[in-house]
Amino acid sequence: MDVISLVVEVWIALLPWALGFFIVFSILAKYFACNPGQPLWRKDAITDLFYFFVMPILNRCIEVLMLITGMFLIFHGESQEAIQNYMNDGFGPLSTLPIWLQATSVFIISDFLLYWTHRWFHSKKMWRFHAIHHSPLHVDWLSTYRFHPINTWLSFTLVDASMILAGFSPLAIASMAGVNMIYSAMVHANLNWTFGPFKYIFVSPVFHRWHHTSQQEGMDKNFAPTFPLIDVMFGTFYMPEGILPESYGVPGSNIPKDFTGQMLWPFKQRHSAPVPVDGS
């Protein structure tokens, strides 16, 4: 597939998602806003639209490259047909499990791995890349996709590739893509949902907005993408009863608001982004 065809294919697939998210979360925020008065269309929304439509293309290319390299190292000497079968159906004992069980296992294992890679990106060495994701002053569903590619490639893409190289069927991993996309957009949306008695089981918008807050009490908390029980286990759960986060962004930083500036910013010798409270 040539580059132009890939771009067109990805954009056609993403456009309905973007329109659907905008309509649904705009309506929900009108009645269930965590931060009333937050603009539906903010000044840096164009930047996040670039992330939404451009980064999936780069990420797909990198993921394919990682998989090809991994398969070559693991199955060096095997026939091309055999490797293709592995790519379609998985390999080893994990590939013999029912697809639904593989998908569930991948979902849980990935969440655990992403929890720790997320904490790693809050360290002094890696924060400059992850600070890009925390830079919006208004957090909403579109903020979901503001990730520097280094952050994406060393966490989400690497985890997915690891699951495939562990033997899980790519079909099991792909089957969760839509769920992940909807869930990630929902937890970033401007909603006051806490999920009540289920707040320790599933990540809620308020749970994740505390992670994005610029208020000191919420910094370095709530790292899990889906299951807050992981944060409970490792002492990073924070969601005080009846209190909602009010401010967001990276205080004292000079992170640019444009896409190109954010791509280059982590590599500049002179930049400002105070590491979160417990960064090490």
RALIN-V698206 format. One record per backbone hydrogen bond with DSSP energy under -1.0 kcal/mol. NH is the residue of the N-H (numbers start at 1). CO is the residue of the C=O. If there is no record, write none. Layout:
nh->NH co->CO
nh->NH co->CO
This chain:
nh->6 co->2
nh->7 co->3
nh->8 co->4
nh->9 co->5
nh->10 co->6
nh->11 co->7
nh->12 co->8
nh->13 co->9
nh->14 co->10
nh->15 co->11
nh->18 co->14
nh->19 co->15
nh->20 co->16
nh->21 co->17
nh->22 co->18
nh->23 co->19
nh->24 co->20
nh->25 co->21
nh->26 co->22
nh->27 co->23
nh->28 co->24
nh->29 co->25
nh->32 co->28
nh->38 co->35
nh->45 co->42
nh->48 co->44
nh->49 co->45
nh->50 co->46
nh->51 co->47
nh->52 co->48
nh->53 co->49
nh->54 co->50
nh->55 co->51
nh->58 co->54
nh->59 co->55
nh->60 co->56
nh->61 co->57
nh->62 co->58
nh->63 co->59
nh->64 co->60
nh->65 co->61
nh->66 co->62
nh->67 co->63
nh->68 co->64
nh->69 co->65
nh->70 co->66
nh->71 co->67
nh->72 co->68
nh->73 co->69
nh->74 co->70
nh->75 co->71
nh->78 co->75
nh->83 co->79
nh->84 co->80
nh->85 co->81
nh->86 co->82
nh->87 co->83
nh->88 co->84
nh->89 co->85
nh->90 co->86
nh->91 co->167
nh->96 co->93
nh->97 co->94
nh->102 co->98
nh->103 co->99
nh->104 co->100
nh->105 co->101
nh->106 co->102
nh->107 co->103
nh->108 co->104
nh->109 co->105
nh->110 co->106
nh->111 co->107
nh->112 co->108
nh->113 co->109
nh->114 co->110
nh->115 co->111
nh->116 co->112
nh->117 co->113
nh->118 co->114
nh->119 co->115
nh->120 co->116
nh->121 co->117
nh->122 co->119
nh->123 co->120
nh->127 co->123
nh->129 co->126
nh->130 co->126
nh->131 co->127
nh->133 co->130
nh->134 co->130
nh->143 co->140
nh->144 co->141
nh->145 co->142
nh->146 co->143
nh->147 co->145
nh->152 co->148
nh->153 co->149
nh->154 co->150
nh->155 co->152
nh->157 co->152
nh->159 co->155
nh->160 co->156
nh->161 co->157
nh->162 co->158
nh->163 co->159
nh->164 co->160
nh->165 co->161
nh->166 co->162
nh->167 co->164
nh->168 co->163
nh->173 co->169
nh->174 co->170
nh->175 co->171
nh->176 co->173
nh->177 co->174
nh->180 co->176
nh->181 co->177
nh->182 co->178
nh->183 co->179
nh->184 co->180
nh->185 co->181
nh->186 co->182
nh->187 co->183
nh->188 co->184
nh->191 co->189
nh->192 co->32
nh->198 co->195
nh->199 co->196
nh->201 co->198
nh->202 co->198
nh->203 co->226
nh->206 co->193
nh->208 co->204
nh->209 co->205
nh->210 co->206
nh->212 co->208
nh->214 co->247
nh->218 co->215
nh->222 co->236
nh->230 co->227
nh->232 co->228
nh->233 co->229
nh->234 co->230
nh->236 co->231
nh->243 co->240
nh->253 co->250
nh->254 co->272
nh->262 co->258
nh->263 co->259
nh->264 co->260
nh->265 co->261
nh->267 co->264
nh->268 co->265
nh->279 co->276
